Amino acid sequence: MKMMPGPSKKPEWGIKAKAGTACLFLLLTLPWPIAQAGFMDRVKDIYDMPEQIGQLQNQYNETKQELERNRERLETTLKRSEEAAEQYKATEQRLMEENRELRSRNEQLEQLIRRLEEAEQASAQRTRQIVRTALTGVLLVVLYFVLMRVIRLAVWRRNRSASHRGGNG
């Protein structure tokens, strides 16, 4: 089926008219009071901007001051930490030196104790030797007296038996 072209060119003009009518309808139906209110809000915002900039400047200054205070606190803390670290190092160095001195003194005392123990052992050995020598001397003297008594007794018995035999016989 073929369509036949129409005798006039009105359909073309009809589309333009319909588009224009639709645009006009849209313009009339747009919420103008809201658009004007938004525009008015923007104008008010522009006039209120110096006050908002002042508030932002105040907030910026307060934040800047707070950051400066925090920086100063951190610097103070850092300074204290560095001082504490230096004191710690100095104390550690001093304690290390004392430790070396105490080790040296300990070694000297240990050597002295060893020498005293050796001297004590030598003294005890000498004392034991002297006691043994004295006991040996005492025993020899006692043995001498005992032997002398035994010899005298033997001589006396012999003399007595010889005198009894010779006088009886």
Secondary structure, 3 states (H helix, E strand, C coil): CCCCCCCCCHHHHHHHHHHHHHHHHHHHHCCHHHHHHHHHHHHHHHHHHHHHHHHHHHHHHHHHHHHHHHHHHHHHHHHHHHHHHHHHHHHHHHHHHHHHHHHHHHHHHHHHHHHHHHHHHHHHHHHHHHHHHHHHHHHHHHHHHHHHHHHHHHHHHHHHHHHHHHHHC
